[in-house]
Amino acid sequence: MPTPRSALLDLAARAQLFAHLAAMEKAGVPVERALLSLQLPKRARAALAGLHTQIAAGSNIASAGLRSGLFSQLDGSVLRAAQASGCLATVYQRLAQRYTRQARQAATVKSRLLLPAVVLLLALFIQPLPALVGGQLSIAGYLWGVLAPLLVLSSLYGVGRKLYLRRADATSSRASFLDDWLARLPVFGPALQRRSVRDFFDSLGLMLEAGMPMLEALPKACAVISDAPLRQRFSRVQQAIQHGQSLAEALATLDFPGHGLALGLIRTGEASGTLPASLLNYAKVETQKLDSLTEQLATWIPRLLYVAVMLWVAYGLLTGAGFGPRLPAELG
């Protein structure tokens, strides 16, 4: 059954949900009672009530969470395996940490983009003022000059967000125009590929740690890769393992960011019987690298946007009507 997108939680709320379930599970509180003391955003309360009803009727947490829309497909897969192996508290905690980290990154980027956004909004109101004061614009023209850029920017944001969500939910192995375009971006392209690889190994490690068999976990881990060409390459790993190869051997022929480090850790994990921990360690190392890059981008991109907006405002004020000397119309 497809997960209803309207009921899905944001990253911070998901972190809160799994942290609460982890604490209650460790305390020995049944999940049905644990849900009664959980506070979620208003838009998710109906879904939470549905989850509680299904649990009370005898459904398991993974299936009920998926049907209610509170869990993603990956959440449900990992929790099903955790239920079978009896390590729900550990997996709850892992998911809480994962979503907490993602929510913190998203909040950092948003907070640092706030100042450029405010400056841009002020600029849209200030930039046409010289023409209004100089009689070049009517009130209606001024309002249109302010609202038109806002409508364009809002439309661009909506289209971009829709394309991003569509790409993230894509299951096709064929590369789209968006995939090709993003891959060519100088900094973002490699970073997006590295993030996709990190998500694959992180998800695979979580599912294996929860007790899911390798051949069952691999296609689910591949599904979280948002980059279609990478998803196609990693889909071959399952066939190689079915033919008797180890995970390290199956990955040795693939080209992906962090290839050398991943193979070293996976070989060590397979030899010592700690493969899930090795996969999660690799994902942790990649997360630290991505966090460092995100921190740098979150620092410099708002500064560059701020400078661009200020230059645009200065240009408009210096060249717009009402500022600077002007010849009379009969002498112009």
C-alpha positions as a Markdown table, in Angstrom:
| # | Residue | x | y | z |
|---|---|---|---|---|
| 1 | Met | 0.0 | 0.0 | 0.0 |
| 2 | Pro | 1.5 | 3.4 | -0.9 |
| 3 | Thr | 2.4 | 5.7 | 1.9 |
| 4 | Pro | 0.2 | 8.8 | 1.9 |
| 5 | Arg | 2.5 | 11.7 | 1.5 |
| 6 | Ser | 0.3 | 14.2 | 3.3 |
| 7 | Ala | 0.6 | 12.4 | 6.6 |
| 8 | Leu | 4.4 | 12.0 | 6.5 |
| 9 | Leu | 6.3 | 13.8 | 9.3 |
| 10 | Asp | 9.1 | 16.2 | 8.8 |
| 11 | Leu | 12.6 | 15.2 | 9.9 |
| 12 | Ala | 12.4 | 16.7 | 13.4 |
| 13 | Ala | 9.1 | 15.1 | 14.1 |
| 14 | Arg | 10.4 | 11.7 | 12.9 |
| 15 | Ala | 13.4 | 12.1 | 15.2 |
| 16 | Gln | 11.1 | 12.9 | 18.1 |
| 17 | Leu | 8.8 | 9.9 | 17.2 |
| 18 | Phe | 11.7 | 7.3 | 17.2 |
| 19 | Ala | 13.5 | 8.8 | 20.2 |
| 20 | His | 10.2 | 8.5 | 22.2 |
| 21 | Leu | 9.7 | 4.9 | 21.0 |
| 22 | Ala | 13.3 | 4.0 | 21.9 |
| 23 | Ala | 12.9 | 5.4 | 25.4 |
| 24 | Met | 9.6 | 3.6 | 26.0 |
| 25 | Glu | 11.0 | 0.3 | 24.6 |
| 26 | Lys | 14.0 | 0.5 | 26.9 |
| 27 | Ala | 11.7 | 1.2 | 29.8 |
| 28 | Gly | 9.6 | -1.9 | 29.0 |
| 29 | Val | 6.5 | 0.2 | 28.2 |
| 30 | Pro | 4.2 | -1.5 | 25.6 |
| 31 | Val | 4.0 | 0.4 | 22.3 |
| 32 | Glu | 0.3 | 0.9 | 22.6 |
| 33 | Arg | 0.8 | 2.8 | 25.9 |
| 34 | Ala | 3.9 | 4.6 | 24.6 |
| 35 | Leu | 1.9 | 6.1 | 21.8 |
| 36 | Leu | -0.6 | 7.7 | 24.2 |
| 37 | Ser | 2.1 | 10.0 | 25.7 |
| 38 | Leu | 3.6 | 11.0 | 22.3 |
| 39 | Gln | 3.0 | 14.5 | 21.1 |
| 40 | Leu | 3.3 | 15.1 | 17.3 |
| 41 | Pro | 2.5 | 18.1 | 15.1 |
| 42 | Lys | -1.2 | 18.8 | 14.6 |
| 43 | Arg | -1.2 | 17.6 | 11.0 |
| 44 | Ala | 0.0 | 14.2 | 12.1 |
| 45 | Arg | -2.4 | 13.6 | 15.0 |
| 46 | Ala | -5.0 | 11.8 | 12.9 |
| 47 | Ala | -2.3 | 9.5 | 11.6 |
| 48 | Leu | -1.1 | 8.9 | 15.1 |
| 49 | Ala | -4.6 | 8.0 | 16.2 |
| 50 | Gly | -4.8 | 5.6 | 13.3 |
| 51 | Leu | -1.5 | 4.0 | 14.3 |
| 52 | His | -2.7 | 3.6 | 17.9 |
| 53 | Thr | -6.0 | 2.0 | 16.7 |
| 54 | Gln | -4.2 | -0.5 | 14.5 |
| 55 | Ile | -1.7 | -1.4 | 17.2 |
| 56 | Ala | -4.6 | -1.9 | 19.7 |
| 57 | Ala | -6.3 | -4.2 | 17.1 |
| 58 | Gly | -3.2 | -6.4 | 17.0 |
| 59 | Ser | -1.2 | -5.0 | 14.1 |
| 60 | Asn | 2.6 | -4.8 | 14.4 |
| 61 | Ile | 4.3 | -1.4 | 14.6 |
| 62 | Ala | 6.1 | -1.6 | 11.2 |
| 63 | Ser | 2.9 | -2.4 | 9.2 |
| 64 | Ala | 0.7 | 0.0 | 11.1 |
| 65 | Gly | 3.3 | 2.8 | 10.8 |
| 66 | Leu | 3.4 | 2.3 | 7.0 |
| 67 | Arg | -0.4 | 2.2 | 6.6 |
| 68 | Ser | -0.8 | 5.3 | 8.8 |
| 69 | Gly | 1.8 | 7.3 | 6.8 |
| 70 | Leu | 4.0 | 8.0 | 9.8 |
| 71 | Phe | 6.8 | 5.7 | 8.6 |
| 72 | Ser | 8.7 | 5.7 | 5.3 |
| 73 | Gln | 9.3 | 2.5 | 3.3 |
| 74 | Leu | 12.8 | 2.2 | 4.8 |
| 75 | Asp | 11.5 | 2.7 | 8.3 |
| 76 | Gly | 9.0 | -0.1 | 7.8 |
| 77 | Ser | 11.6 | -2.5 | 6.3 |
| 78 | Val | 14.1 | -1.9 | 9.1 |
| 79 | Leu | 11.5 | -2.3 | 11.8 |
| 80 | Arg | 10.1 | -5.5 | 10.4 |
| 81 | Ala | 13.6 | -7.0 | 10.6 |
| 82 | Ala | 14.1 | -5.6 | 14.1 |
| 83 | Gln | 10.8 | -7.2 | 15.3 |
| 84 | Ala | 12.0 | -10.6 | 14.0 |
| 85 | Ser | 15.4 | -10.3 | 15.7 |
| 86 | Gly | 14.1 | -8.6 | 18.9 |
| 87 | Cys | 16.3 | -5.5 | 18.8 |
| 88 | Leu | 13.6 | -2.8 | 18.4 |
| 89 | Ala | 15.0 | -0.4 | 20.9 |
| 90 | Thr | 18.4 | -0.3 | 19.1 |
| 91 | Val | 16.8 | 0.3 | 15.8 |
| 92 | Tyr | 14.5 | 3.0 | 17.2 |
| 93 | Gln | 17.6 | 4.7 | 18.6 |
| 94 | Arg | 19.5 | 4.4 | 15.2 |
| 95 | Leu | 16.5 | 5.9 | 13.3 |
| 96 | Ala | 16.2 | 8.7 | 15.9 |
| 97 | Gln | 19.9 | 9.6 | 15.5 |
| 98 | Arg | 19.6 | 9.5 | 11.8 |
| 99 | Tyr | 16.6 | 11.8 | 11.6 |
| 100 | Thr | 18.1 | 14.1 | 14.3 |
| 101 | Arg | 21.2 | 14.6 | 12.2 |
| 102 | Gln | 19.2 | 15.3 | 9.1 |
| 103 | Ala | 16.9 | 17.7 | 10.8 |
| 104 | Arg | 19.9 | 19.6 | 12.3 |
| 105 | Gln | 21.5 | 20.0 | 8.9 |
| 106 | Ala | 18.2 | 21.2 | 7.3 |
| 107 | Ala | 17.6 | 23.7 | 10.2 |
| 108 | Thr | 21.2 | 25.0 | 9.8 |
| 109 | Val | 20.8 | 25.6 | 6.1 |
| 110 | Lys | 17.4 | 27.3 | 6.5 |
| 111 | Ser | 18.6 | 29.6 | 9.3 |
| 112 | Arg | 21.5 | 30.8 | 7.3 |
| 113 | Leu | 19.4 | 31.4 | 4.2 |
| 114 | Leu | 17.0 | 33.5 | 6.3 |
| 115 | Leu | 19.0 | 36.7 | 6.1 |
| 116 | Pro | 19.5 | 36.7 | 2.3 |
| 117 | Ala | 15.8 | 35.9 | 2.0 |
| 118 | Val | 14.8 | 38.9 | 4.1 |
| 119 | Val | 17.3 | 41.2 | 2.3 |
| 120 | Leu | 15.8 | 40.0 | -1.0 |
| 121 | Leu | 12.3 | 40.7 | 0.1 |
| 122 | Leu | 13.3 | 44.2 | 1.2 |
| 123 | Ala | 15.1 | 44.7 | -2.1 |
| 124 | Leu | 11.9 | 43.8 | -4.0 |
| 125 | Phe | 10.1 | 46.6 | -2.1 |
| 126 | Ile | 13.0 | 49.1 | -2.3 |
| 127 | Gln | 14.2 | 48.7 | -5.8 |
| 128 | Pro | 11.1 | 50.1 | -7.6 |
| 129 | Leu | 10.8 | 53.0 | -5.2 |
| 130 | Pro | 12.9 | 55.5 | -7.2 |
| 131 | Ala | 10.6 | 55.0 | -10.2 |
| 132 | Leu | 7.6 | 55.4 | -8.0 |
| 133 | Val | 8.9 | 58.6 | -6.3 |
| 134 | Gly | 10.0 | 60.0 | -9.7 |
| 135 | Gly | 6.5 | 59.5 | -11.2 |
| 136 | Gln | 7.6 | 56.7 | -13.6 |
| 137 | Leu | 5.4 | 54.1 | -11.9 |
| 138 | Ser | 1.8 | 54.2 | -10.6 |
| 139 | Ile | 0.9 | 52.5 | -7.4 |
| 140 | Ala | -0.5 | 49.5 | -9.4 |
| 141 | Gly | 2.7 | 49.3 | -11.3 |
| 142 | Tyr | 4.8 | 49.4 | -8.1 |
| 143 | Leu | 2.8 | 46.6 | -6.6 |
| 144 | Trp | 3.1 | 44.6 | -9.8 |
| 145 | Gly | 6.8 | 45.2 | -9.8 |
| 146 | Val | 7.0 | 43.8 | -6.3 |
| 147 | Leu | 4.6 | 40.9 | -6.7 |
| 148 | Ala | 5.8 | 39.6 | -10.1 |
| 149 | Pro | 9.3 | 38.6 | -8.9 |
| 150 | Leu | 7.7 | 37.0 | -5.8 |
| 151 | Leu | 5.4 | 34.9 | -8.0 |
| 152 | Val | 8.3 | 33.9 | -10.2 |
| 153 | Leu | 10.5 | 32.9 | -7.3 |
| 154 | Ser | 7.6 | 31.0 | -5.6 |
| 155 | Ser | 6.9 | 29.2 | -8.9 |
| 156 | Leu | 10.6 | 28.3 | -9.3 |
| 157 | Tyr | 10.7 | 27.0 | -5.7 |
| 158 | Gly | 7.6 | 24.9 | -6.2 |
| 159 | Val | 8.8 | 23.4 | -9.4 |
| 160 | Gly | 12.3 | 22.7 | -7.9 |
| 161 | Arg | 10.8 | 21.1 | -4.8 |
| 162 | Lys | 8.5 | 18.9 | -6.9 |
| 163 | Leu | 11.4 | 17.8 | -9.1 |
| 164 | Tyr | 13.5 | 17.0 | -6.1 |
| 165 | Leu | 10.7 | 14.9 | -4.5 |
| 166 | Arg | 10.0 | 13.2 | -7.7 |
| 167 | Arg | 13.7 | 12.4 | -8.1 |
| 168 | Ala | 13.9 | 11.1 | -4.5 |
| 169 | Asp | 10.9 | 8.8 | -5.0 |
| 170 | Ala | 11.9 | 7.6 | -8.5 |
| 171 | Thr | 12.3 | 3.9 | -8.9 |
| 172 | Ser | 13.3 | 3.9 | -12.6 |
| 173 | Ser | 16.9 | 2.7 | -13.4 |
| 174 | Arg | 17.1 | 5.1 | -16.3 |
| 175 | Ala | 18.7 | 8.5 | -15.9 |
| 176 | Ser | 16.5 | 11.5 | -16.4 |
| 177 | Phe | 17.5 | 14.9 | -17.6 |
| 178 | Leu | 17.6 | 16.1 | -14.0 |
| 179 | Asp | 20.0 | 13.3 | -13.0 |
| 180 | Asp | 22.3 | 14.2 | -15.9 |
| 181 | Trp | 22.2 | 17.9 | -15.1 |
| 182 | Leu | 22.8 | 17.5 | -11.4 |
| 183 | Ala | 25.7 | 15.1 | -12.0 |
| 184 | Arg | 27.5 | 17.9 | -14.0 |
| 185 | Leu | 27.3 | 20.5 | -11.3 |
| 186 | Pro | 30.9 | 21.1 | -10.0 |
| 187 | Val | 30.3 | 20.7 | -6.3 |
| 188 | Phe | 26.8 | 19.5 | -5.8 |
| 189 | Gly | 27.0 | 16.7 | -8.3 |
| 190 | Pro | 29.7 | 14.7 | -6.5 |
| 191 | Ala | 28.2 | 15.5 | -3.2 |
| 192 | Leu | 24.8 | 14.2 | -4.2 |
| 193 | Gln | 26.4 | 11.0 | -5.5 |
| 194 | Arg | 28.3 | 10.6 | -2.2 |
| 195 | Arg | 25.1 | 11.1 | -0.3 |
| 196 | Ser | 23.3 | 8.4 | -2.3 |
| 197 | Val | 26.1 | 5.9 | -1.7 |
| 198 | Arg | 26.1 | 6.8 | 2.0 |
| 199 | Asp | 22.4 | 6.3 | 2.2 |
| 200 | Phe | 22.8 | 2.9 | 0.6 |
| 201 | Phe | 25.4 | 1.6 | 3.0 |
| 202 | Asp | 23.6 | 3.2 | 6.0 |
| 203 | Ser | 20.3 | 1.5 | 5.1 |
| 204 | Leu | 22.0 | -1.8 | 4.3 |
| 205 | Gly | 23.8 | -1.7 | 7.7 |
| 206 | Leu | 20.7 | -0.9 | 9.6 |
| 207 | Met | 18.7 | -3.8 | 8.0 |
| 208 | Leu | 21.5 | -6.3 | 8.4 |
| 209 | Glu | 22.0 | -5.2 | 12.0 |
| 210 | Ala | 18.3 | -5.7 | 12.6 |
| 211 | Gly | 18.6 | -9.3 | 11.3 |
| 212 | Met | 17.3 | -9.0 | 7.7 |
| 213 | Pro | 19.0 | -11.5 | 5.2 |
| 214 | Met | 21.4 | -9.9 | 2.8 |
| 215 | Leu | 19.4 | -10.8 | -0.4 |
| 216 | Glu | 16.3 | -9.3 | 1.1 |
| 217 | Ala | 18.0 | -6.2 | 2.3 |
| 218 | Leu | 19.9 | -5.3 | -0.9 |
| 219 | Pro | 16.9 | -4.3 | -3.1 |
| 220 | Lys | 15.5 | -2.2 | -0.2 |
| 221 | Ala | 18.8 | -0.5 | 0.2 |
| 222 | Cys | 19.1 | 0.2 | -3.5 |
| 223 | Ala | 15.6 | 1.8 | -3.5 |
| 224 | Val | 16.9 | 4.6 | -1.2 |
| 225 | Ile | 19.5 | 5.7 | -3.9 |
| 226 | Ser | 18.1 | 8.8 | -5.5 |
| 227 | Asp | 20.6 | 8.9 | -8.4 |
| 228 | Ala | 19.3 | 6.6 | -11.2 |
| 229 | Pro | 22.6 | 5.6 | -12.7 |
| 230 | Leu | 24.0 | 4.7 | -9.3 |
| 231 | Arg | 20.9 | 2.8 | -8.5 |
| 232 | Gln | 21.3 | 0.8 | -11.7 |
| 233 | Arg | 24.9 | 0.0 | -10.9 |
| 234 | Phe | 24.2 | -1.1 | -7.3 |
| 235 | Ser | 21.3 | -3.3 | -8.4 |
| 236 | Arg | 23.9 | -5.6 | -10.0 |
| 237 | Val | 25.3 | -6.4 | -6.5 |
| 238 | Gln | 22.3 | -8.7 | -5.6 |
| 239 | Gln | 22.9 | -10.8 | -8.8 |
| 240 | Ala | 26.6 | -11.1 | -8.0 |
| 241 | Ile | 25.9 | -12.3 | -4.4 |
| 242 | Gln | 23.3 | -14.8 | -5.7 |
| 243 | His | 26.1 | -16.3 | -7.8 |
| 244 | Gly | 28.2 | -16.8 | -4.7 |
| 245 | Gln | 30.3 | -13.7 | -4.4 |
| 246 | Ser | 30.8 | -11.8 | -1.2 |
| 247 | Leu | 29.6 | -8.2 | -0.8 |
| 248 | Ala | 33.2 | -6.9 | -1.1 |
| 249 | Glu | 33.7 | -9.0 | -4.3 |
| 250 | Ala | 30.4 | -7.8 | -5.8 |
| 251 | Leu | 31.3 | -4.1 | -5.0 |
| 252 | Ala | 34.9 | -4.3 | -6.3 |
| 253 | Thr | 33.8 | -3.9 | -9.9 |
| 254 | Leu | 31.6 | -0.8 | -9.2 |
| 255 | Asp | 32.8 | 2.8 | -9.4 |
| 256 | Phe | 31.4 | 5.0 | -6.7 |
| 257 | Pro | 32.6 | 7.8 | -4.3 |
| 258 | Gly | 34.6 | 6.4 | -1.4 |
| 259 | His | 35.2 | 3.0 | -3.2 |
| 260 | Gly | 38.6 | 2.2 | -1.5 |
| 261 | Leu | 37.5 | 2.9 | 2.0 |
| 262 | Ala | 34.2 | 1.1 | 1.7 |
| 263 | Leu | 35.9 | -2.1 | 0.3 |
| 264 | Gly | 38.5 | -2.0 | 3.1 |
| 265 | Leu | 35.9 | -1.8 | 5.8 |
| 266 | Ile | 33.6 | -4.4 | 4.2 |
| 267 | Arg | 36.4 | -6.9 | 3.8 |
| 268 | Thr | 37.3 | -6.4 | 7.5 |
| 269 | Gly | 33.7 | -6.8 | 8.5 |
| 270 | Glu | 33.2 | -9.9 | 6.5 |
| 271 | Ala | 36.3 | -11.5 | 7.9 |
| 272 | Ser | 35.5 | -10.7 | 11.5 |
| 273 | Gly | 31.7 | -11.3 | 11.3 |
| 274 | Thr | 30.9 | -7.6 | 12.0 |
| 275 | Leu | 29.7 | -6.6 | 8.5 |
| 276 | Pro | 26.7 | -4.5 | 9.7 |
| 277 | Ala | 28.9 | -2.5 | 12.1 |
| 278 | Ser | 31.5 | -2.0 | 9.3 |
| 279 | Leu | 28.8 | -0.7 | 6.9 |
| 280 | Leu | 27.5 | 1.7 | 9.6 |
| 281 | Asn | 31.1 | 2.9 | 10.4 |
| 282 | Tyr | 31.6 | 3.6 | 6.7 |
| 283 | Ala | 28.3 | 5.5 | 6.6 |
| 284 | Lys | 29.4 | 7.5 | 9.7 |
| 285 | Val | 32.7 | 8.5 | 8.0 |
| 286 | Glu | 30.9 | 9.6 | 4.9 |
| 287 | Thr | 28.4 | 11.5 | 7.0 |
| 288 | Gln | 31.2 | 13.4 | 8.6 |
| 289 | Lys | 32.6 | 14.4 | 5.2 |
| 290 | Leu | 29.1 | 15.4 | 4.0 |
| 291 | Asp | 28.5 | 17.4 | 7.2 |
| 292 | Ser | 31.7 | 19.3 | 6.7 |
| 293 | Leu | 30.8 | 20.1 | 3.1 |
| 294 | Thr | 27.3 | 21.1 | 4.1 |
| 295 | Glu | 28.7 | 23.4 | 6.8 |
| 296 | Gln | 30.9 | 25.1 | 4.2 |
| 297 | Leu | 28.1 | 25.5 | 1.7 |
| 298 | Ala | 25.7 | 26.7 | 4.4 |
| 299 | Thr | 28.4 | 29.4 | 5.3 |
| 300 | Trp | 29.3 | 30.6 | 1.9 |
| 301 | Ile | 26.2 | 30.3 | -0.2 |
| 302 | Pro | 24.1 | 32.7 | 2.0 |
| 303 | Arg | 27.1 | 35.2 | 1.9 |
| 304 | Leu | 27.3 | 35.1 | -1.9 |
| 305 | Leu | 23.5 | 35.5 | -2.2 |
| 306 | Tyr | 23.6 | 38.4 | 0.3 |
| 307 | Val | 26.3 | 40.1 | -1.7 |
| 308 | Ala | 24.4 | 39.6 | -5.0 |
| 309 | Val | 21.2 | 41.0 | -3.6 |
| 310 | Met | 23.0 | 44.0 | -2.1 |
| 311 | Leu | 24.7 | 44.7 | -5.4 |
| 312 | Trp | 21.4 | 44.4 | -7.2 |
| 313 | Val | 19.8 | 46.9 | -4.7 |
| 314 | Ala | 22.7 | 49.3 | -5.1 |
| 315 | Tyr | 22.5 | 49.1 | -8.9 |
| 316 | Gly | 18.7 | 49.8 | -8.9 |
| 317 | Leu | 19.1 | 52.7 | -6.5 |
| 318 | Leu | 21.9 | 54.3 | -8.5 |
| 319 | Thr | 20.4 | 53.9 | -12.0 |
| 320 | Gly | 16.6 | 54.1 | -11.2 |
| 321 | Ala | 14.4 | 57.1 | -11.7 |
| 322 | Gly | 14.5 | 59.7 | -9.0 |
| 323 | Phe | 18.2 | 59.3 | -8.2 |
| 324 | Gly | 21.1 | 61.2 | -9.9 |
| 325 | Pro | 20.9 | 64.3 | -12.1 |
| 326 | Arg | 18.4 | 64.2 | -15.0 |
| 327 | Leu | 18.0 | 66.6 | -17.9 |
| 328 | Pro | 14.6 | 68.2 | -18.4 |
| 329 | Ala | 12.4 | 66.3 | -20.9 |
| 330 | Glu | 12.7 | 69.1 | -23.6 |
| 331 | Leu | 16.5 | 68.9 | -23.4 |
| 332 | Gly | 16.8 | 65.1 | -23.3 |
